Amino acid sequence: MKYLLGTALALMTSAAMAQELTVWDWKSGDPAAASYIEAAKTAFEAAHPGVTVNFVMQPNDQYYTLLGTALSSGAGPDVFLMNGGAQAKARFDALTDLSAEAKGLAGLAEFSDGATVHALPITIQGFVVYYNKTLYADAGLDPEKPPTTWEELKAACEAIKAKGSAPCFAMGNKEGYGAEFFVSALAASMLTAEEQAAFAEGKLAWSSPKMKAILQAFVDTQTWGWYGEGANSTAKFMDEYEMFMRGEGANTIGLLSDVAHWKQFGEMMGPETIGAFRHPAPDAVTLAADGGPMLPLAGGIGYGVNKAGAHVDLATDLVKTLADAGPIAVFTKDAGILPANPAVDTSGLSSPTLTTILPWTLGAAPMAHANASAAELEALHQQSQLLLNGETTVDAAAAALDEVQAKAH
Amino acid sequence: MESRTAWAFLAPSLVLIALFRIAPLIWGAQLSLTDARGITPGDYVGLANYRELASDPAFQDSMSNTILLIATLPVWVCFPLLLAILIHQGVPGGRFYRATYFLPAILSSVIVGSIFNTLLRRDGAVNALLKLAGIAPVDWLGSSSTALISLIVVQLWATFGMSLLIFLAGLSTVPQDMIEAATLDGAKLRHMIWHIIIPTLRPIIEFVAVVTTIGILTSMFGLIYVLTAGGPGTSTTLPEFLIWLELGKLNRPGYAAAISMVLFALMAGLAWAQIRIMQRNADV
């Protein structure tokens, strides 16, 4: 009897002590992220005996719908992953203050309201133009000297167009992402730091001369024949990038983030075929230290703690582990991410493309689209498609975007 | 006693309807009167969401697209009806056609969308055929003038098999002696369709019209999502896609609920009007 009671008591005690933390994301099923998730889980569970971490991968396209429903009904996870910028900002009310844990991390602006940091970034993201050196050489261009100014880029596209074997840029704008990337890539050099800040606050209108110039450049590049036909029925993810890898586009605006295009393109096309440059812009006013265009850079993805969760302190520890240099180093090595934690050693990443890119990340510009509201981005997606089709004018598109911007801020 | 037994049989259905139909509807109506943003329940804002709808260009565009879609309803009914009559009349290979026409109805909209994405893209098979015929290629899904009509054709292809089967079942109830008598009297096929088949099939046509209306207003999300993502611009945005956009991407459940209520009212009104019209004609 005594034995039975003792066993029952022991079972009850261990059940009371066993704690479970739930993490929601859209990454944990990705084979490239598997070793990072495992490293973080192992490190955390070793440091917190009796605590189990469950990573629940949600479908990417419904992630925020499911998260919103769960949070509003009080059934949200303890920790959740989010994209920096508009998506993170829309959820600040549900997140705890992680300012004390954020020291030293890069890319905090996209997870902070200025005073409080609400999530810890694990990656930073940027846009560069990846180019196909073979197609450059075929067009009579020097593949080792990519364009550094708008005029040089125009000349390169003219040469590629004259050769006629592929469009200058692979372009997918079915969901409007092609335009989104273009706007941020040009705004990095065309807007001053003050104008970037004003844009983020909704004070620099889309109908301002600078923003209209960016929209006009989007239309001009289409008129000049930089893109292939059918951009509005081509998805950026992944049709555009597959076209680029098949050699059906000499350039593409790609990512540095948790999606490492330098790695993917290099593996598919051969590292010697791929090069990268920062997107030049017309009338650039902000230049990098080397005199070249600016690289748009921002906090990529990050983890936050649900303040309505049952184990906020434990969840905070878990987020610290997920953003810690140890597991992030594994993610960097295996997936080629650009880490937000500067303590992570990236010297082990051997790629001529990445070696070119990494110095550009110092002193980079904000990523304009990440600071726009979700409603503005949706309107940009729609207006950009009409601009590409010639079904609206830059003035009308800017006016429509102004209206959404005014409502959102 | 009899009444108690009747209630006992009805109770499970009533509970299910109340729990999964009526309660969410009431909850949705309630939500549409708030400014819920996905995390907090939101404050009561009265009819503000509905007032905003009246001036929302995306919603207006989605309603215009809906009107255009509803205007094609006669095609959705007549096309399978005509094919069903031909199969029923015993055209050679009728069984093969029946199975072939029905096949797409068992495919999910995402699969159908993926197939037609390959066929209709700018460098797809349809444009390759046009090129062989010396016709300039068309960006079927990327141009505002062709995207919605392309979606409608794909959805029609994917779903008309079900209507066809319903009509075939209905045709088996058309009295054979009347058809034979009409044949002996020298009636042509078009006379038989107009004077015998259509009047006999009136309740079936009514059923197909109502079910198709509801189907095209609520089941095109998968196709839109895969084929056009609502674009270019808002040219293929229908209310159901807009609901997803406001809920999932723009994080506005209150506003999305208001669109849902409008869509519900529209469907209920249309179904009621269709049934009234058919009943009135039946009385003539």
Boltz contact constraints between the chains, C-beta under 6 A:
constraints:
  - contact:
      token1: [A, 64]
      token2: [B, 248]
      max_distance: 6.0
  - contact:
      token1: [A, 65]
      token2: [B, 247]
      max_distance: 6.0
  - contact:
      token1: [A, 65]
      token2: [B, 248]
      max_distance: 6.0
  - contact:
      token1: [A, 68]
      token2: [B, 38]
      max_distance: 6.0
  - contact:
      token1: [A, 68]
      token2: [B, 251]
      max_distance: 6.0
  - contact:
      token1: [A, 71]
      token2: [B, 39]
      max_distance: 6.0
  - contact:
      token1: [A, 72]
      token2: [B, 38]
      max_distance: 6.0
  - contact:
      token1: [A, 72]
      token2: [B, 39]
      max_distance: 6.0
  - contact:
      token1: [A, 90]
      token2: [B, 251]
      max_distance: 6.0
  - contact:
      token1: [A, 93]
      token2: [B, 39]
      max_distance: 6.0
  - contact:
      token1: [A, 94]
      token2: [B, 39]
      max_distance: 6.0
  - contact:
      token1: [A, 174]
      token2: [B, 229]
      max_distance: 6.0
  - contact:
      token1: [A, 175]
      token2: [B, 229]
      max_distance: 6.0
  - contact:
      token1: [A, 229]
      token2: [B, 122]
      max_distance: 6.0
  - contact:
      token1: [A, 230]
      token2: [B, 122]
      max_distance: 6.0
  - contact:
      token1: [A, 230]
      token2: [B, 139]
      max_distance: 6.0
  - contact:
      token1: [A, 230]
      token2: [B, 142]
      max_distance: 6.0
  - contact:
      token1: [A, 232]
      token2: [B, 142]
      max_distance: 6.0
  - contact:
      token1: [A, 232]
      token2: [B, 232]
      max_distance: 6.0
  - contact:
      token1: [A, 233]
      token2: [B, 121]
      max_distance: 6.0
  - contact:
      token1: [A, 233]
      token2: [B, 122]
      max_distance: 6.0
  - contact:
      token1: [A, 233]
      token2: [B, 139]
      max_distance: 6.0
  - contact:
      token1: [A, 233]
      token2: [B, 141]
      max_distance: 6.0
  - contact:
      token1: [A, 233]
      token2: [B, 142]
      max_distance: 6.0
  - contact:
      token1: [A, 374]
      token2: [B, 250]
      max_distance: 6.0
  - contact:
      token1: [A, 375]
      token2: [B, 250]
      max_distance: 6.0
  - contact:
      token1: [A, 382]
      token2: [B, 233]
      max_distance: 6.0
  - contact:
      token1: [A, 382]
      token2: [B, 234]
      max_distance: 6.0
  - contact:
      token1: [A, 385]
      token2: [B, 231]
      max_distance: 6.0
  - contact:
      token1: [A, 385]
      token2: [B, 232]
      max_distance: 6.0
  - contact:
      token1: [A, 385]
      token2: [B, 233]
      max_distance: 6.0
  - contact:
      token1: [A, 386]
      token2: [B, 233]
      max_distance: 6.0
  - contact:
      token1: [A, 389]
      token2: [B, 232]
      max_distance: 6.0
  - contact:
      token1: [A, 391]
      token2: [B, 144]
      max_distance: 6.0
